[in-house]
Amino acid sequence: MNRLFVLGTGHAGVTKCFNTCFALANENNEYLLVDAGGGNGILTALEKVGIDLTEIHHVFVSHKHSDHLLGIVWIIRMIASSMLSGQYHDNLKIYCHEELINNIITLVESTLDEKLTDLIGNRIILVPVTDGQSKNLIGQNFTFFDIHSTKVKQFGFTVQLSNGKVLTFLGDEPFNQLCKRYVLNSDWLLCEAFCLYDDREKFKPYEKHHSTVKDACELAAHLNAKNLVLWHTEDTNITHRKELYTAEGKKYYCGNLYVPDDLNVITL
């Protein structure tokens, strides 16, 4: 059974939920962690959904913004410590675009002890991925692609799951038509929705180069996505976020619409 573990659902400035990050699991309970949020809250989220750090051997980091990158320091710190104590018996591979490798190395070398950072390049391997490159991870075929960000270089991916379904992660910016061949007809589309369209004047998503619920749902309909997951949102009314986002989204999208909370698990 393929599962999506929702570790966080919020944008960079949220306080009532964690920053958007998630883990994919195959039927053998092998995990790929995607982004790590903005701090050590990633450790709490993983613990609450029952994923032990010793079970994570693959991580994908989409881009260098703090709400996606800073948590990787804690992942490396804790896994490196487990390696040194003999509790982590495999290697950790971190996949990202080439420019991001230097950002990660600089970040961990400036914050972690040398005995931990000495494992980078030995048992903690930073693996560059390029636009259109495919890799088999956790027994599934991932294809990484440049989302053509207007802010910083960012990659997403599409993956053919072991059950034959296709899942696409668009990153945290609006869709670019240059990525259409990777995204069209996905069974699962993971898409940012900064706020309701009705709240666009309040949150100004377009100034931040983000989408509204309406935009994301119209996109999913246009791309013929069967299932749509909305996240990377504001959290001012998080208690009613699911019902509000669903109500607006259903006006523009007829597929299965998911507005998860932190720690939800979705069967794919």
C-alpha positions as CSV (number, residue, x, y, z in Angstrom):
1,M,0.0,0.0,0.0
2,N,1.4,3.4,-1.1
3,R,0.9,6.2,1.4
4,L,1.5,9.9,1.7
5,F,2.4,11.1,5.2
6,V,1.5,14.8,5.6
7,L,4.0,16.2,8.0
8,G,3.2,19.8,7.5
9,T,0.7,21.9,5.5
10,G,1.6,25.6,6.1
11,H,3.6,28.3,4.3
12,A,6.7,29.9,5.8
13,G,5.0,32.2,8.3
14,V,2.5,29.8,9.9
15,T,2.3,29.3,13.7
16,K,-0.7,26.9,14.0
17,C,0.8,24.1,11.8
18,F,4.2,23.0,10.5
19,N,5.7,24.1,7.2
20,T,4.7,21.9,4.2
21,C,6.7,18.7,3.9
22,F,5.8,15.1,3.5
23,A,6.9,11.5,3.2
24,L,6.1,8.9,0.6
25,A,6.0,5.2,1.6
26,N,5.7,2.1,-0.6
27,E,4.1,-1.2,0.3
28,N,7.4,-2.3,2.0
29,N,7.4,0.7,4.3
30,E,10.4,2.3,2.6
31,Y,10.3,6.1,2.9
32,L,11.3,9.1,0.8
33,L,11.2,12.3,2.9
34,V,10.3,15.4,0.8
35,D,11.6,18.7,2.3
36,A,11.9,19.1,6.0
37,G,10.2,22.3,7.1
38,G,11.9,25.2,8.9
39,G,13.2,23.6,12.1
40,N,13.2,20.7,14.5
41,G,9.5,20.4,14.2
42,I,10.3,17.8,11.6
43,L,11.4,15.5,14.3
44,T,8.1,15.8,16.2
45,A,6.1,15.3,13.0
46,L,7.9,12.1,12.1
47,E,7.6,10.8,15.6
48,K,3.8,11.5,15.7
49,V,3.2,9.6,12.4
50,G,5.4,6.7,13.5
51,I,8.3,7.1,11.1
52,D,11.6,6.4,12.8
53,L,14.7,8.3,11.5
54,T,16.5,5.0,11.0
55,E,13.9,4.1,8.4
56,I,14.6,7.2,6.2
57,H,17.4,6.6,3.7
58,H,16.2,8.9,0.9
59,V,15.4,12.7,1.1
60,F,14.5,15.1,-1.6
61,V,14.9,18.8,-1.1
62,S,13.1,21.0,-3.5
63,H,14.7,24.4,-3.0
64,K,16.6,26.6,-0.5
65,H,13.8,28.6,1.1
66,S,14.1,28.4,4.9
67,D,10.7,26.7,5.4
68,H,11.8,23.8,3.3
69,L,15.5,23.6,4.0
70,L,16.3,24.3,7.7
71,G,14.8,21.1,8.9
72,I,17.4,19.1,6.9
73,V,20.0,20.2,9.4
74,W,18.1,18.3,12.1
75,I,17.6,15.3,9.9
76,I,21.4,15.2,9.2
77,R,22.2,15.9,12.8
78,M,20.1,13.1,14.2
79,I,20.9,10.5,11.5
80,A,24.6,11.3,11.7
81,S,24.5,10.8,15.5
82,S,22.7,7.5,15.0
83,M,25.4,6.4,12.5
84,L,28.1,7.2,15.0
85,S,26.3,5.2,17.7
86,G,25.8,2.2,15.4
87,Q,22.0,2.5,15.3
88,Y,21.7,3.6,11.6
89,H,23.1,0.8,9.4
90,D,22.7,2.2,5.9
91,N,23.7,5.4,4.1
92,L,21.5,8.5,3.8
93,K,21.1,9.9,0.3
94,I,19.9,13.5,-0.2
95,Y,18.7,14.4,-3.7
96,C,18.5,18.0,-4.9
97,H,19.5,20.3,-7.8
98,E,23.2,21.0,-8.0
99,E,23.1,24.6,-6.7
100,L,21.4,23.4,-3.6
101,I,24.2,21.0,-2.6
102,N,26.5,23.9,-1.7
103,N,23.7,25.5,0.4
104,I,23.2,22.4,2.4
105,I,26.9,21.8,3.0
106,T,27.4,25.5,4.1
107,L,24.4,25.2,6.4
108,V,25.4,22.0,8.1
109,E,29.1,22.9,8.4
110,S,28.2,26.2,10.1
111,T,25.8,24.6,12.6
112,L,26.9,21.1,13.3
113,D,30.0,19.5,14.9
114,E,32.8,18.3,12.7
115,K,32.4,14.7,13.8
116,L,28.9,14.8,12.2
117,T,29.7,16.7,9.1
118,D,32.7,14.4,8.4
119,L,30.1,11.8,7.4
120,I,29.0,14.0,4.4
121,G,30.5,12.4,1.3
122,N,31.0,9.2,3.1
123,R,27.7,7.9,4.5
124,I,25.6,11.0,3.9
125,I,25.6,11.4,0.2
126,L,24.4,14.5,-1.6
127,V,23.1,13.5,-5.0
128,P,22.6,16.1,-7.7
129,V,19.5,15.7,-10.0
130,T,19.0,17.4,-13.3
131,D,15.9,18.5,-15.3
132,G,14.2,15.4,-16.7
133,Q,16.4,12.9,-14.9
134,S,14.9,9.7,-13.7
135,K,15.9,7.6,-10.7
136,N,14.6,4.5,-9.0
137,L,14.0,5.3,-5.4
138,I,12.1,3.1,-2.9
139,G,11.4,0.8,-5.8
140,Q,9.6,3.5,-7.8
141,N,10.5,5.5,-10.8
142,F,10.9,9.2,-10.1
143,T,11.5,11.9,-12.7
144,F,12.7,15.2,-11.4
145,F,12.0,18.5,-13.2
146,D,12.8,22.2,-13.0
147,I,9.6,24.1,-12.1
148,H,11.1,27.3,-13.7
149,S,10.7,29.3,-10.5
150,T,10.7,33.1,-10.8
151,K,12.3,33.3,-7.3
152,V,15.0,30.6,-6.7
153,K,15.8,27.4,-8.5
154,Q,13.3,24.8,-7.5
155,F,12.6,21.2,-8.6
156,G,9.5,19.1,-8.4
157,F,9.0,15.5,-9.5
158,T,6.6,12.9,-10.9
159,V,6.7,9.3,-9.8
160,Q,5.0,6.2,-11.1
161,L,3.9,4.3,-8.0
162,S,4.1,0.6,-7.7
163,N,0.3,0.4,-8.2
164,G,0.7,2.0,-11.6
165,K,-0.7,5.4,-10.5
166,V,1.2,8.6,-11.2
167,L,1.9,11.3,-8.5
168,T,3.2,14.7,-9.3
169,F,4.7,17.2,-6.8
170,L,4.6,20.7,-8.2
171,G,6.7,22.4,-5.5
172,D,5.4,25.6,-3.9
173,E,4.9,27.9,-6.8
174,P,2.3,28.2,-9.6
175,F,2.4,25.8,-12.5
176,N,4.6,26.7,-15.5
177,Q,3.4,25.4,-18.9
178,L,7.0,24.2,-19.6
179,C,6.3,21.4,-17.1
180,K,3.1,20.2,-18.7
181,R,4.5,17.0,-20.1
182,Y,5.4,15.9,-16.6
183,V,2.1,16.9,-15.0
184,L,-0.6,16.1,-17.5
185,N,-3.1,13.3,-16.5
186,S,-1.5,12.7,-13.1
187,D,-3.6,10.5,-10.8
188,W,-2.4,12.6,-7.8
189,L,-1.4,16.3,-8.0
190,L,0.2,17.9,-5.0
191,C,-0.2,21.7,-5.3
192,E,0.2,24.8,-3.2
193,A,-2.8,27.0,-2.5
194,F,-1.8,30.0,-0.4
195,C,-5.3,31.1,0.4
196,L,-8.9,31.3,-0.8
197,Y,-9.5,33.3,-3.9
198,D,-12.0,35.3,-1.9
199,D,-9.1,36.3,0.5
200,R,-6.7,37.3,-2.2
201,E,-6.7,41.0,-1.3
202,K,-6.0,40.1,2.3
203,F,-3.1,37.7,1.7
204,K,-1.8,38.9,-1.7
205,P,-0.7,35.5,-3.0
206,Y,0.2,36.8,-6.4
207,E,2.7,39.3,-5.0
208,K,4.4,36.3,-3.4
209,H,4.1,34.2,-6.6
210,H,1.6,31.8,-5.1
211,S,-1.8,30.5,-6.1
212,T,-5.3,30.6,-4.6
213,V,-7.6,27.6,-4.1
214,K,-9.5,28.6,-7.2
215,D,-6.3,28.8,-9.3
216,A,-5.1,25.4,-8.1
217,C,-8.4,23.7,-8.7
218,E,-8.8,25.2,-12.2
219,L,-5.3,24.0,-12.9
220,A,-6.1,20.4,-11.7
221,A,-9.2,20.4,-13.9
222,H,-7.2,21.6,-16.9
223,L,-4.5,19.0,-16.4
224,N,-7.0,16.2,-15.9
225,A,-5.7,15.3,-12.4
226,K,-7.9,12.7,-10.7
227,N,-6.9,13.6,-7.1
228,L,-5.8,17.0,-5.9
229,V,-4.0,17.7,-2.6
230,L,-3.9,21.4,-1.5
231,W,-1.4,22.6,1.0
232,H,1.3,25.3,1.7
233,T,-1.5,27.5,3.0
234,E,-2.1,30.3,5.5
235,D,-3.4,29.2,8.9
236,T,-5.4,32.1,10.3
237,N,-8.6,30.0,10.4
238,I,-7.1,26.5,10.5
239,T,-10.0,25.0,12.4
240,H,-12.3,25.6,9.4
241,R,-9.6,25.6,6.6
242,K,-10.6,22.2,5.3
243,E,-14.3,23.0,4.8
244,L,-13.6,26.5,3.5
245,Y,-11.0,25.4,1.0
246,T,-13.1,22.4,-0.1
247,A,-16.2,24.6,-0.6
248,E,-14.3,27.0,-2.9
249,G,-12.4,24.3,-4.6
250,K,-15.4,22.2,-5.6
251,K,-16.7,25.1,-7.7
252,Y,-13.8,24.6,-10.1
253,Y,-12.7,21.0,-9.8
254,C,-14.8,17.8,-9.9
255,G,-12.2,15.3,-8.9
256,N,-11.3,14.1,-5.4
257,L,-10.1,17.1,-3.4
258,Y,-8.0,16.8,-0.3
259,V,-7.2,19.6,2.1
260,P,-5.2,17.7,4.7
261,D,-4.2,18.7,8.2
262,D,-0.8,18.1,9.6
263,L,-0.2,14.4,10.4
264,N,-2.9,13.1,8.1
265,V,-2.0,9.9,6.1
266,I,-3.5,9.5,2.6
267,T,-3.6,6.1,0.9
268,L,-2.5,6.6,-2.7
